[in-house]
């Protein structure tokens, strides 16, 4: 009998798909002096570990010239929300080399994502009534009819 089959790790559904190089804004619950509050941390994802224990990710931020790293488990109930601010273009799985760079040198280029979801019908009708670009089927005829009505 396998120990992993007995205890299933429930991953927090509030965490989106993140990868090293992403700049994320992590909101997590902190208990101080008998009360609970939400604190945010905006930083660079340096490491993502996946595995049987649910995995974790490490976020690095430089504040007042001091580098601070915080490791968050994916299955933590203290994670309130994780937002991906931007995707960085990197070629490594672990970004430990960022630690020895200055803040200006540690900037990463942004990775461009292909937008396939949420593509709406885009129609460009030329002056002569021809349809130049249409993304959905059947919309070409509608675009031509609309162009004729306008004239």
SULGIQUI-V920730 format. One record per residue. N is the residue number from 1. RES is the residue in one letter. PSI is psi as a letter, one per 30 degrees, with the letter a starting at -180 (* if undefined). NEAR is the number of other C-alpha atoms within 10 Angstrom. Layout:
N|RES|PSI|NEAR + N|RES|PSI|NEAR
This chain:
1|X|k|5 + 2|X|k|6 + 3|X|e|7 + 4|X|f|10 + 5|X|f|8 + 6|X|e|8 + 7|X|j|9 + 8|X|k|11 + 9|X|k|14 + 10|X|j|12 + 11|X|k|14 + 12|X|k|17 + 13|X|f|9 + 14|X|g|12 + 15|X|j|16 + 16|X|l|11 + 17|X|j|8 + 18|X|l|16 + 19|X|l|21 + 20|X|k|22 + 21|X|f|28 + 22|X|k|22 + 23|X|k|24 + 24|X|l|21 + 25|X|j|18 + 26|X|k|20 + 27|X|k|18 + 28|X|l|18 + 29|X|k|15 + 30|X|k|13 + 31|X|k|10 + 32|X|k|8 + 33|X|h|5 + 34|X|g|5 + 35|X|l|7 + 36|X|k|10 + 37|X|l|10 + 38|X|k|14 + 39|X|k|12 + 40|X|k|14 + 41|X|j|15 + 42|X|j|18 + 43|X|a|21 + 44|X|k|29 + 45|X|j|26 + 46|X|e|26 + 47|X|k|19 + 48|X|k|21 + 49|X|k|15 + 50|X|l|11 + 51|X|a|7 + 52|X|f|8 + 53|X|g|15 + 54|X|f|16 + 55|X|l|15 + 56|X|l|16 + 57|X|k|18 + 58|X|k|18 + 59|X|k|24 + 60|X|k|22 + 61|X|k|20 + 62|X|j|15 + 63|X|k|8 + 64|X|h|6 + 65|X|g|9 + 66|X|k|8 + 67|X|k|12 + 68|X|k|12 + 69|X|k|16 + 70|X|k|13 + 71|X|k|14 + 72|X|k|17 + 73|X|k|19 + 74|X|e|23 + 75|X|g|17 + 76|X|k|14 + 77|X|f|12 + 78|X|f|16 + 79|X|j|20 + 80|X|e|16 + 81|X|k|17 + 82|X|k|19 + 83|X|k|16 + 84|X|j|18 + 85|X|e|13 + 86|X|l|16 + 87|X|k|21 + 88|X|k|19 + 89|X|j|14 + 90|X|l|16 + 91|X|g|9 + 92|X|l|12 + 93|X|e|13 + 94|X|k|17 + 95|X|h|17 + 96|X|f|11 + 97|X|f|10 + 98|X|f|16 + 99|X|e|16 + 100|X|g|10 + 101|X|l|11 + 102|X|l|11 + 103|X|e|13 + 104|X|e|7 + 105|X|f|9 + 106|X|g|13 + 107|X|k|13 + 108|X|k|16 + 109|X|l|12 + 110|X|k|14 + 111|X|k|13 + 112|X|k|10 + 113|X|k|7 + 114|X|k|6 + 115|X|j|7 + 116|X|e|7 + 117|X|k|6 + 118|X|g|6 + 119|X|j|9 + 120|X|l|10 + 121|X|j|13 + 122|X|j|14 + 123|X|k|17 + 124|X|j|16 + 125|X|k|17 + 126|X|l|12 + 127|X|e|9 + 128|X|g|8 + 129|X|g|15 + 130|X|k|13 + 131|X|k|18 + 132|X|e|11 + 133|X|k|13 + 134|X|k|16 + 135|X|f|12 + 136|X|l|12 + 137|X|k|8 + 138|X|f|9 + 139|X|f|15 + 140|X|e|21 + 141|X|e|11 + 142|X|e|12 + 143|X|e|19 + 144|X|e|18 + 145|X|e|12 + 146|X|e|13 + 147|X|e|18 + 148|X|e|11 + 149|X|e|8 + 150|X|e|7 + 151|X|*|7
